[in-house]
Amino acid sequence: MTLNLENNEPATFIAQMRINEILYFISSDAEGLIKAKELEEHREDYFQDLYDFSFGVGKYDKEYGFSSDTAFFAIEIVSAKSNYEKQVKKQKDKYNRFWRVVNMMPPIDAAVFKKAFIQQVTVNTNRLREIISEHISDLEKIYPDDEEELSFEGEEGARLLGITEEKRLKRMKRNKSLLKELC
């Protein structure tokens, strides 16, 4: 399905906004590996800062609102490390999602995306929007309209979000029908 972007009706405006949103997600996903490597480079410094901070805080009295409980700081450090590792994984997952997008496209469109997002060569933004418009049905599966669904795909994501697979599928169907009405 290709979106008709020629007329200036409100529906077209909404469709263009969605295309721009997907373009943003693709761009962000393409940068995932760079961000993951930056996080990995600074991992040890971040972890050391956690220990340095916890060492000094234990010296404060409770009247300042800090706990000097060693177990508390140990749990906080473990939690912060875990969150940091999740951020690294999230960025790598975004990069993998970018390649899923590229690999689903015909070679000529894939080449444009690689040129724009990997080689970082200037590409006409309207051409990128046209490609997204041409592949909107497939891209909607990868980049759902609901931001919560974006991070959790499929049955596992539905379970983690506390929604049934049936409800997730209804949401996807609703989003597709709304998009079809707009076009």
PEQUILIN-V924407 format. One record per helix or strand of 2 or more residues. SS is the DSSP state (2 for helix, 1 for strand). FROM is the first residue (numbers start at 0). LEN is the number of residues. If there is no record, write none. Layout:
# PEQUILIN-V924407
ss=SS from=FROM len=LEN
ss=SS from=FROM len=LEN
This chain:
# PEQUILIN-V924407
ss=2 from=9 len=21
ss=2 from=31 len=10
ss=2 from=42 len=15
ss=2 from=61 len=3
ss=2 from=69 len=35
ss=2 from=106 len=12
ss=2 from=124 len=10
ss=2 from=135 len=7
ss=2 from=146 len=5
ss=2 from=153 len=8
ss=2 from=164 len=18
